[in-house]
Amino acid sequence: MQDGFFKELLDNLYDGVYFVDKNRIITFWNRAAEKITGYQSEEVLGKGCFDNILVHVDENGNALCESGCPLRAAMHDGISREMNAYLRHKDGHRLPVVMKVNSIKDARGKVQGGIQSFNDNSSVVAVKERAADLEKMALIDDLTGVGNRRYADMSLQNKLAELKRYDWNFGVLFADIDFFKDINDAHGHEAGDEILKMVAQTILSNMRSFDFIFRWGGEEFLLIITNVDSEKLYHFAERLRMLVQNAALRYGSEQIKVTMSVGGTIARSDDTLKSIMRRIDELMYSCKHAGRNKCCVDRFQSDIDKINITN
């Protein structure tokens, strides 16, 4: 009776919760964990939490399950921990979470297992509510669920007008999935569509509610990021690039991973839609020519010391 009561209590929490035994085998997985991760309890019970399920990474893209697992550390020293991390949803996209871990001890103080709770730390709910309203106005891309090119054009024109009138600064990122044609050729267009959705959801889940993402066309995405300078825009772009690199699509018996090249710039008071698009397009192609899976944001480039961006 008591066990049933506590299970019902845990199943009605908003936070995802799971228990592991001392070998880190999952013994309990609540309903919120199912909702947040996409994994049903029957898919994970009896498996190791390290067994290619959530595959947590930290802010720098380091795989926590390999060397920095906070749950394993808490079970070792008995000290609870809390940290920001990114789990991999069953659909493949990366989702930011705040997770708390602790050990489970018996009456004699001997560790019998561990517990982890986590909650969705993204602004995706607010963004999706906004998307539902915009969809009625035919401004949403049918495949990915983000803004379409028409909406991107309108938003850029509005932001440029605000910049000229109120001096409200903003940055623009232009992301292109690397070797996307090869994915279509090797796995088919259905897999390509799933990759586009995975990349869009990874970016969308890790943006602020007042920033914007649009599918510009094909495998290209445009982002409008408000209230940033070049350095902040670069670090934002680098984080998204890292998260996309660490996402993975389960397609049949395979896992398909992709990278993206990102160009970005801070809008200028004399910019037009044409000038700002020309600039970020050139920056993005600088990354392509330097080997792909890189960011070029005005004066900031990842691992591209020899490129001279003068635009």
N, C-alpha and C positions, 0 to 999 in steps of 0.2 A: 504494500500500500504506500509506504513512504517513498520507495524507489519510483513508483509511478507518479507520485505527486511532484517530486523533484524533476523528473523528466518533462512533465507537462509544464512546469515552471520555466525550465530552460528553453523549451520549444517556443515559448511565448515571448522571449526576449527579442529586442530589436537587434542586438549584437549577435554576430556569428560566434558560436562556441563549439570547441571540440576537445575531447579528452584523448590522451595517449597513455599507454602503459609504459613501464620502465624501459622497454625496447623501442619506444616511440611508434608503436602500432596504434592506429586510430581505433578507439573503442566507442566513441560517441560523437555524433555530428548533428547539430540541431537544425531546425527549420530555417533560421536566419542564415546559417552557413550555407544551406542549399540555395537560398535566394541570392545571396551576395556572390557566390562562386560559380553557380550553375551546376555544381556537382550534387547529385542526390546521395543520401546517406548510404544506400546500398552499393554505390560505386566506390566508396572510400573506406567503409568499415573493413577492418582486417588488413589494411594496407599501411605501409609506413608513411608518416607525414612527409618524409624526404623522397617518396617514391614517385617523382615526376607528376605531382598533383598541383599544388599551388605555386611551387618554384619561386619563392619569395626572392626579390632583389632589393638592395638598399638604394639610397639616393644616387649612388655612383655606379649602379648596375652590377654590384658584387652579388654573387649567388650566396644567399644566407644558408641554404641547406648544406652547402659544401664545407664552409669554414666558420660561419658566424651565426649559427642557429641560436637565437635567444632562448628558445624553449629547452634545448639541450643544456645550455648554460644554467638556466634556472633550476633544472632537475639536478644539476651537478652541485651547485652551491646553495640552493634553497632561497636565492634572492630573486624577487619578482622584478620584471623588466617591462618597459613600455617604449615603443619606437614606431616611427613612420616607416612603412615599407610598401612594396608594390607586389601584389599577388597576380598570378596569371589566371584569368577567368577560363572556364571550360571552353568558351568560344575562341580563346586565343589572345584577347586583348589584355593589356596591363591595367590594373585598377589600384589606385592609391588607398591604403588602409592604415588605420591606427591600431596596432595590436598590443595586447597585454598578455604576459605569460607568467606562470607560476608553477611550482612543483606541487604535487599531491602526496601527502605523507600519511602514514598510518598512526595509530595511537602511540606508538613508540618513537615516532619521529623519523621513521625510515621511509625514504622516497619510494612511492609505488607507481608514480607516473607524473603527468603534467597536464596543464590546462592552458589553452590559448583562447582568448576572446578577441574579436576584431570587428571594426565597423567601416563602412564605406566612407572614405574621406574626400570624395570628389563632389563637385558641384553639378554632377550630371543630372540630378533630379530637376534642378532649376532650369538647366539648359533644355532638357527634354520637354518641360512644360512650355517653355518659350517656343520650341520647335513645333509643338502641336498647334499653336496658334498660327504660326507662319505657314504651316502645311496647307491651311485653308486658302492661302494666297498664292499657291503654286511657287513657293520660294525654296522648297526642300528637294534635295536630290533623292529620287525614289529608291535607289539602291542602298546608299550609305546612311540616309537619314539626317545628313548635315545640310547646310545651306547650299543652294546651287549657284551657278555662275551669275545668273540674273540678280540674285540676292547679294552676291559679292560685289558686283558693279555698283548697285544701289548703296551698299554700306560704305564702300570706299569713297564714293562721291560725297556722302554725308559726312564722313570723318574728315575729308579734306576741307569741306566747307566749315566745319567746326574748328579746324586748325587755323584757318585763315581769319575766322571771326573772333574766336575766343582763346587762341593759342593753346588748345588742348592737344597735346602731343600723342602720337601713337606709332606703333611699329607694325610692319607687315612681314610675314614669313611665307615663303613659297617652297613647298615640299614636293618632291617627286620620288616615287618608289623606284629603286634601282632595279634594272634588268627585269622589268615587269613583263615585257614581251616574251622573255625566256620562260617565265612561269606559265603564261598562257600556252606557249608552244609545248611545254613539257607536261602540263597537268590539265590543260583545257580551260575554257573561259569560265566555267562554273567555279573552278578553284580560284581563278583570278578575281571573280566577283567576291568570293569569301575573303580573299586577302584585302581587297579594298575596304570591305566592311570592318575587318579586324583592325586595320591601320586607322580608319576613321574613328572607331570606338576607343582605341588606345589614346589617341589625341584628345578626343572629346572628354574622356573620363578624367583627364589630367589638366584641364583648363579651368580658369576662373569663370564664374557665371557671367561676367560682363565682357569676356572676350568672345571672339567669333571664329568658327571654322566653316569653310566652304569647299565643296568639290569643284575645282576650277575646270576640270575636264580630264577624261581618261584616268591616268594614275596620279594626277596633280591635285594638291590641296593648297588652299590659300587661307592664312590665318591673320586676323586683325587683333593685335595685342595693345591694350591701352595703358597709358601712364608708365612708360618704360624709356630707358635710355639704351644706347647701343650695347653696353655691357650686359644689362639685365636681359635684353632681348636675346643676346647670344646664349646666355646661360639657360634661358627658357627653351630655346631651340635645341640646345645640347641635351637637355633632360628628355625632351620628346624624342629626339633621335635615338637616345639610349634605350628608352622604353619600347620603341618600335623594334629596335634590334633584338630586344629580349622577349618580344612577343612571339607566339608560334601558333600556326593553324594546324589542328589535327584533321587531316584529310585522308580518309581511308586508313591505311596502315602507315601512312607517312606523317611527318611533321614538316610543314613548310615554314621557313623563316625568311624574312626580308629585311632590307635596310632602306633608308631614304637619304637623299641629299637635300639640304635645306639652304636656301638663300634668304637673306633678310635685310631690311633697312628701316631706318627711322624716317618717317615722312617729313618733308620740308615744306615751308610755307609757299614756295613757288612750284610745288609739284602739281602735275596733272595725273589723271588716271594712267595715261600713256607713259609718262616719264617714270612713275613709280613701278609700273609693271616691267618696263624695260630694265630698270636697275636690278630688281630682285631676280629677274630671269637670268641676267648676266651673272649675278652672284651665285645662283644655283648651278649654272653650267660650269662655273669655275670649280665648284666642288666635284662635279662629274668628271671634269678633266683631270682633277688631282687624285682620282681613285675611288670616288663615291663614298657614301656613308660618312659624310662630313657636313659641317655647318660653315657658311660664310655669311657673316652679318656685319656689313660695313667694314670697320677696321678689325673685326675679330674673325679669325678663321681657325677651325680645329685642325691641327696637324698640317697646316698649309703655309709654311713659313716663306715659301718662295713666290707666292702669288701676290701681285701688287694690285689691289683694288683701288682705282682712282675715281670711279664714278661717284 
